[in-house]
Amino acid sequence: MSRFPRLILTATGVFLLQWLVLGRLRIYGTYPDAVMLFLVWYALRGGRQRGSLMGFGLGTAMDAVYGTWGI
């Protein structure tokens, strides 16, 4: 499998893990953020431009799911 489809599948998996599992796990009133950890890893590995584009895409998806547009 080439890099791009594997990256999209990994990002989708992290997004689903955050949405379905970690979003419901509360620790002292807050929850772990797997998407942020993935974005930091990807930006360090792929560079600023790729990291910011991935952050925009995943951030838009998270806002669409949680209904918190721009907050």
N, C-alpha and C positions, 0 to 999 in steps of 0.2 A: 504494500500500500504506500502511495506517495505521501509526502509531508502534509500537503494541504488538506486532503480528506481526513487524515489522522488528526490534524489539529482541530478541524471542525467537530469531529466526533468527541475529542477530548473536551473541548469547550462546552459542547452540548451536555456531556456527562457531568461536568463540574456544575453547570447551571442547574441541571435536574437534581443533583445531589444537594445543592444549596436550597432549592425551592421545596423539594419534597421531604428532606430529612433534617438538614441543619437549620432551616428556618423555623422549625418547631422545637428545636433543642434550646432551652433557655438555661443560661448559667448566670446567676446573679442579675437577672433582668435583661441580659443581652444574649446574642447568639453569635456563633463563629461565622466568619465570612470566607468561604472557600473560593468564591469568585475573585475577591481581592488578592488572595494568595496566588491564585492562578495567573492573574494579570501581572503581578510583580514578577513572578517567575518568567512569564512570556516576554515582558518588556526587557528584562535583563538578558534574556537569551536572544531575542529577535531585534532589539533596538527600539528607540523611542517612537518612531513613526508607526511601526507595526503594533507596538504596545498600546499606543493611543487609539488606533483604529479598532483594535480588539476591545479595548475598554469602552469605546463608544458603542460598539455593537452589543456587548454583554450588558452594559448599563441601560441601553434602550430596552433590551429584552427583560431585564429585571424590573424596570419601571412599568412596562406593559403588564407583567404578571402581577406585581404587587399594587399597581394603581397609584404609585407615588411619583407622578411625572415631575421631574426636576427638583425634588426635595432631597 
